[in-house]
Amino acid sequence: MIEQSFGSVIEGSLSQGLEVLLHPDVSVEQMRVGKFLVVQGIKSRFFCLLTDVSLGTTNPRILSNPPSFEDSFMRDVLAGSGTYGKVELAPMLMFTPIEKEVQVNAKTKNGDSSLGSFEVQTSGDIELLPVKTIPAHFSQVYEALEKDFRCVFGWEDDLTRRNFAIGKPLDMEVPICIDLDRFVERSNGVFGKSGTGKSFLTRLLISGIIKKQAAVNLMFDMHSEYGWEAMREGKHVSTVKGLRQLFSSEVEIYTLDVESTKRRGVRDAQDLYLSFDQIEIEDIRLVGYELGISEASLDNAEILRKEYGKSWIINLLDMTNEDIKIFCQEKQGHPGSLMSLQRKLMRLEKLKYLRTVCPYNYISQILQSLNAGKHVVVEFGSQSNILSYMLATNMITRRIHASYVKQSEKFLQSKNPSDRPRQLVITIEEAHRFLDSKIVHQTIFGTIAREMRKYFVTLLIVDQRPSGIDNEVMSQIGTRITCLLNDEKDIEAIFTGVSGGQNLRSVLSKLDSKQQALILGHAVPMPVVVRTRGYDQQFYSEIGATDCSEWSDEEVLIAAEVAKADLGF
């Protein structure tokens, strides 16, 4: 097969990338930031990402007296001799044959070069390596072919890996896959400004994890978008299916607002309540800013906890001012701090899901679901304000993480595969609220992000303000899937701990506002810009989802009884 060369390498370095002079018959309008090109070297083929496009002239006098735009003849005369186009490429990977010699064929009279000698090869024929060198002067540049993408990103039906097609390159119809086994190994992030499709992208990823059985998921659904159905953005009112509709037997919905869940027609959702005696001081510390609680008040709360144990909040809320003064005289507390703490904690009584005492431990019920391989969505309904979301999410996560630590320690001691905990991915929204540098070292989410896969628990954080997340945590994020961002601080945060990030900044800032994302990190061999996969009827059929949206009421009741039997209730 003979391909047309786009241009020749004229300058470059390993750290700054390659500068390519376009051939006269190649329009710069064909070159788009984010496009993939291949540079054919003498021994290796370099897979590159286009990061910048520019125009140049050989003589500044041309710019002083430019030809008329209607004078196409003069523009054609100047093209290549007086004016030219250039592109900058960032080499990402190199293909080096390991079994047979690669020969560079002579150019044709049109400047083309036959790549027939670099034919489609299997993974045994070539070695995929990180870039440690650059091609020579005047190496020819070509458009990346399907075989190049297959070699780099694999294919979805590969039986040796859990690959999931997340999208396609901007100008090709080749699936780009992420390795889900590597994806769930570390904490990951989905970023982008409001309205860029983060929730749709998150549903895609979680659908892939469920379909490929890479892990179990615990999703804290702040805006009730993942469980049953969600609104589709656009002029016309329409909905898309939630995970429960797509994977009826594998996904369970727990709700913190029963009335809201019923109003939206959600079927087979299980109630979830928390109690005051489950709230610990660490939970209050996380929401201290939202409640306006000072450190002095939290220090006095410790005195209450030592005296009353788990029921310290219940006792505090029942105290009169006189009771607080007497208590402080006996226990050397500060009356003003405790009275202030009491007033602030009264706001918690308005949360629908908080009870003085719960009939049984709902968190243990969620844990049993996860251990049984079920994926759990926790809906908040009208209880989606920041205080409510942060408190419930922290309470549930801390206890599930503690259980996973015990299971992991048992597995490390026994080495018995049956004791190995299922890999767990916890999805949280508004992640910067939990991972702010001021509190990250005191929260369970900061602990999980830094532990990586130590206890088989990782995070999937969804956020529109990555600059609000602690730098240490961002550096531990394994894979970053980023939609359009405009703020310079947010763009800078995305590339924290990423080598060569400077070349990708222009790519990120020029994404479309819808259905485009830059993916980089642990789950992909190189950074890639994709048109994200549609979340529509075609996707539903491609993943072979089982749809329970058309179940009869009798079928829903049967499914509910089956789910309860699986959990031992």
N, C-alpha and C positions, 0 to 999 in steps of 0.2 A: 504493500500500500504506500502510495506517495502522498505526502502531506505538504501543504504550503507553509513555508516559513514566514513568521510574522516579523522577525527582525534579527539583529545580531548583538551579542554582548560586547559592549565597548569599554565599560569600566565596572568597578565593583570591589567589594571586600566582604569577608565573611561576616563582619559585624554590622556593616551598613547596607548590605544587599547588593544586587546587581543593577546596572544601568543598561538598558537595551535601546538601541536605535532602530526604530521601525522602518521597514522597507517602504519605498515611495508609494507603492500601490496599496498600502495598508492604511486605512483611515484610523485616526485616534479615537473616533467615535465607536469603533469596534471594541476598544479596550475599556473595560469597566473595572473599577476598584472591587476587589474580591474575586476576580476571575482567576482560574487556575491555568497556568502555562507550564510547559516542560522545556527545559534546556538540555539539548543533546551534547554532552561532553565527549571527550575522546574515549573514556572507559566507563563513565557512569551517566545516568540520566537523572537530572535534577528536577524534582517536583516543587514548583514555586507558586507563591501567591502574589498577585498583582496588588501593589500597595499605593501607587501614585502614577498619574499621567501628566505629561507636560508637553509644551510646544517650544521650539527653538528655531533660530535662524543662523545662517553662516555669516551673514553680513548685516550689520545694524542699519545700513542704508535702505534695506528692503522695508523696514518698519517705518522709515521716514516718508517713504512714498509707496505705500502698499497698492497693489492692483485692485481694481474694482471687484466686488464680489461677483458681479455678473460676468466678469472676464474669466471664464473657466479655462480658456486656453493658456493664459498667463499663469494661472494658479497651477495648472498641470506642468508647465515648464519649470516653475520654481520648485515644485514638490521633489524632494530628495536632493536637489542641488543647492537651493537657497533656503528652503524651509524644510523642517522635519518634525517628526513626533518622537517622543521618548516615553518609556515606561520604566518604573522601578519595580523590581521583583525581590521578594524575600524568599530565598531557598529554604525549604522546610525539611525535605527528605531527599535521599539519593538512592537510586536503584543501581546496584552493582552486580553484574552476572558473576556467578560463582562456579559455573560448570562449563561455560563456553565463552570463547573470545568474542567481544563485540567490535565490529569494524565500522568506522564512519565512512559512509559512501560519499562519492564525489557529488558536488552540487550540480544541478541541472542548469541549463542556460537561464532559467527564470529565477535562479536563486533558491530553488527547492532542493530538498535533500531527501533521499529515500530512507525511510526508517524500517525498511523490510528486514534488515539484519537484527533489529531490536524487536523481534516479533513477540506475539502474546506468549508469555512465559508463566509457568506455574511457580508456586512459592518455593519449590525446590530448585528452580533455575536461577533465581535472583535473591539477593540479600537486601532487605530494606534497612537502611542505616540513617542515623541522624547526620545532618550535614556537618562535615569536618573540613571541607575544602570547597573550592568554587571552580566552575568550568573556565576554560581558557578563553582568551580574546577571540572574538568573532564566532563563538559557538552559536549555533542557530536555535531559535526559539519557536516552539510549536504549541498548538492548543493541546491541552490534556485530553486523552482519549478515554473511552470507557474502561479499557484494560488497565490504565493507570489508576483510575479510581478504585477498581476492583482490587488491585494489588495493595493499595494503601488502606482502604476502609473495609474491605471484605464484602460479604453479601449476607442478606438477612437469613437465608435458608442454609447457612453454613452449619453443619451438624457438630462441628468441633468447638464452636463458641456460641454464646447467647448474644447474637447481634440483633440490633433493632434499628430499622430505618427511620431516622428522625427527619429527613428532608432530602432535598436535591440541590446541587450547585445552581447558581443563579442563571447559568446559560446552558445547562445540560439536563438531560432526563435520566441521570444515573443516581440511584439511591446512595445516600451517605449514611453509614451505619455507626452506631456507638456500641462499644463492648459493655454489655450490662453487668457482667461479672466484675469488670474493673470499675464500672460506675458505682456499684453499691459498696465497693471496698472502702471508699472514703466519703466524707461529707461533700455535698455538691450544692451549686447555687443556680437559680434561674433569676436573672436580673433584667430590668428594663423599666422605662418610665411608664406612667399610667396609660393604659389603653393600647399597649403594644402586643398584647396577647400572652402575657405570662401564665395566666390560669389555663388557657388552652394548651400551651406548651407543657405545663405541669401535668395536665391530664394525659397528654400523649406519652410522656415519660413513664408515668405510673401505670398506664395501660400496658406499655411494653414490659415493665417489670412483672406485672401480674401474668401476662400471656406467657412470658418466657420462664416464669417461676424463679426469678433471680433472687427474690427476697420477699418478706412480708412487709406491708405498709401500714403505718399509723398516721392518718392525715387529720390535722386540726383545721377544719374547714371553717374559716372565719366568716365567710360570706355565703356559705351553703351552696357552693358551686361544684363540688366534686362528687357528692353522694348520689343524688337522684337525677337532677337535670339542672341546666343553667341557661341563662339568656344568651343568645347569640348577638354580637354587636352588629349594628347596621340600621338602616332606615325602617325595615320591616321587623315586626315582633315575631321572633321564632326562638326555639329552644334547641339545645343539643343534649344528647344523652349523658347521664352521669355514669359513674363506675358501677353503681349497683344495677342499673339497667343493662349494662354491657356484660357484666360478670356476675350474674344473679346468685350463683351458688358459692362464690368466692369472696364477696364483699358484704360486710355488715355495716349498718348505719346506727350510731348511737346519737341521741339528741339531748342537748341541754335545755331545749325549749320545745316541749311537747306540742304546745298550741301552734307555734309557727310551723312545725313539721307537718302537722295535720292540715293546716290551711294550704300548704303547697302540694298536698296530695301525695306525700312520700309514703310509700308502703313498707310495712314490716320494719319500721325503725324501733329501736329499743331505747327505753328511758335511761338517762344517766344523771345521777345525783351525787353531789359531794357534801360532806358535812364539816361543820366547824372544827370538830375534834381531829380532822385530817390535816388541817392547816398548820404548818410549822412556821417558825420565825423566818426560815430561809425563803418560804413562799411570800411572806409579807415584805421581806427585804426587796424582792424583785419588783413588786408593785409599789414600793415606798414612794417613788416619785409621783406616781399617779394619785396616791392617797395623801401625799404631803406629809409623810411620816419622817421624823428626824432620827438620826442615829441614837440620840439620847433616849428617845421613846423605845427604840428596839432593844437597847441595853436594859431598860426597865422591864421590857417584855420577857427577857430572860429570867428575871426574878419571879415573874408570874408562872412561867413554865416550870421552874424548879419546884414551885409550891403546889401547882394544880395539875401538872402533867399535860396530857393531851387536851384536857378541858379548859385550858387557860383562857381562851377567847370567850367561851360561854360564861365563865365566872366573871371575867372583866366586864362584859356587857351587862351582867346582872347587878353589878356593884353600884351603889350610890356614891356621891362625892365623899360622904362621911366614911363609908366602907373603905374607899381608896386611901383616905388619910390615915385611918387606923392601920391598914395593911402596910403602908409605907413606914409608919412609926415602928412597927414590929420587924419588918424585913429590910429596913434601910433603903427604901425606894424613894423616888421623887414624885410627889403627888401631882405636880403640874404636868410632868411628862406622861404619867399614866392616864390622867384625865384627857389630855390631848389625844393619846392613842385610842382611848375609848370612843371619842367623838369621830375619829377618822374611820375606825373599824365598823361603825354603825352603817356606813355606806354598803358594806358587804351584805347586810340584811336584805337589800333590794334585789340581789341576784337570785333569779328564779331557781337555779339549780342547787343552791346551798340550803342544807337542812341542819337542824340542831343535831340530830342523830339519823343515820341511814339504816334501813332494815338489814342491808348486807353490803358487802364491799363491791361496788360497781367497778372499781379499778381492777380488782382481781378477775372480774368477769371479762374485761377487755383483754387482760393478759392471757386468760384461757383461750380466747378467740385467736389471739396471735400465735400462741403455742400450737393451736390446731391448724395453723396455716391459713387462717382467714385474714383478709385485709380489712382494716377498721377505719371508718370515716366518722369523726366526731363533729357533728353539726352544732352551731351556736345559735342559729336563728336570730331572734331579736337581742340576744345576749352577746352581740359581737363588738361591743365597745372595747377599747384597749384594756381597761382594768379587768373586765370579765374574761377576755381572751387570754391575757397574760397569766392571770391567777389559775384558771382551770388547766391551761396547757402546762404550766410549770408543775402543778400538783400531780397531774397524771404522769408526766414524763419522769419526774424524780423517782417515783415509786416503781415504774416499769424499768427504768435504768438500774435501780437497786436490785430488782429481781434478776435482770440479765447478768449483773455482776456475779451474783451467787451461782447462776447456772453456768457461767463461763468458768468460774473457779472449780466447780464440780467437774466440768469437762476436762480442764487442764490436769486435774488430779487423776481421773479415771482413764482418760484417753479413749473412752468408749464412744464410738460415733453416735450412738443413740442418745447420749447426753449433750451432744453439740446443739447449742441454741440456734434457732432459725435466724438468718441475717435479717435485721430489722432496719427499715428506713423510716424516719420520722419527718413528716412534712410540716413546716411551720411558715406562716405568712407574717408580714411585718417583722422580719427577722432582726432588723437593726434595733428593735425595742429590747430584744433579749441579748443581743451581742454587742451592745455599746461598750466602748472601752472602759467606762466608769463602773460597770456592773458585771462585765463578762466573766471575771474571775470568781464571781460569787454565784453564778447561775449554772444549772445543770447543762444548759445548751453549750456554754463555753467549754465545759468539761468534755462533752461528747465530741465537739468539733476538734479538740486537741488530741483526743484519744485515738482518732482515726478508727480502725476496726478492732481495737483491742478487746472490746467486750461484745462484738458483733452488732453494734448499734451505730448508725450514721445518720446524718441530717440531710434533708433536702430543703434548703432555705429559699424562700421566694420573697423578693424585695425590690423596691424601686429606688432605694437609697443605699447602694453598697458602700458609699463613703461613710455612712453611719456605723458600719461594722468594724470592730477592732481589727487593726492591721495583722496582728498575730493570727487571728482566726481566718482572715481572708487568705493569708499565705498557706493555710492548711486545706483550703477548699480544693478538692481534687479536680472536678470538672466544672467549668463555668459556661453556662449557656446564656448569652446576653443579647437581648433585643436592643432597640435604639435607646441610647442615652445622650443627653445634651450637655449636662453639667460636667465641667472639667474635672471636678473632684470625684464624681462618680466614675468617670472614664478612667481616671488615674487609679482608683481603688480596684477596678477590674483586673488591672495588670500588676497588682501587688504580688511580688514573688515570681513573676513570669519573665524569663529571659527573652530578649528580643521584642518585648511588648511595645516599644516605641514605634516599630514598623506597622503594628496593628491598630494603633490609635486612629489613624485616618480611615481605616476600614470600618471600625465600629461607629464612628461619627457619621458615616455616609450610608448607613443601613436605611431601608425603607421603614416607615412607621408601623407597617403590618406584615406579618408572616415572613420576617427575615430575622436571622440570628447568627451571631458569631459563636462558634463552639470551640473551646480549647481546654486542654488539660488531660487528665489521667485516662479517660475513656476513649479518646481519639488519638491517633498517632501524630496528628499535626493540627494546628488551628484551621478551621474551615468555616466559610460563610454559606449558609443554606437558606433556601426557601423552605420553610418548615412544612411538614406534612399536614394536609388538611384533616380536621377533626369533623368528619362528615359520614354520610352513608357509605361511601366507598371505604373509608377507614374501618367502619364497623364490620363490614363484610370481610375485609382483608385480615383482620385479627381473629375472625371466627368467633366473635363474641356471642354469648347466649343472652337474649333480650327478654327481660321479665316485665317490660313496660305494658305488654298486652295480656298479662296474666289475669285470670279471673280471681275474684275475691277468695274462692275456695282454694285455688292453687297457692295464693299468697299465705293463707292460714296453714296449709300443709307445709310450705317451705319454712314458715316460722317454727312449727313444731319440730321439723327435722333439725333446724339450727339449734334449738334448745336441747334436743337429744344429743347432738354432737358435743355440746358443752357440758352435758351432765346435769342440766336443770330439769 
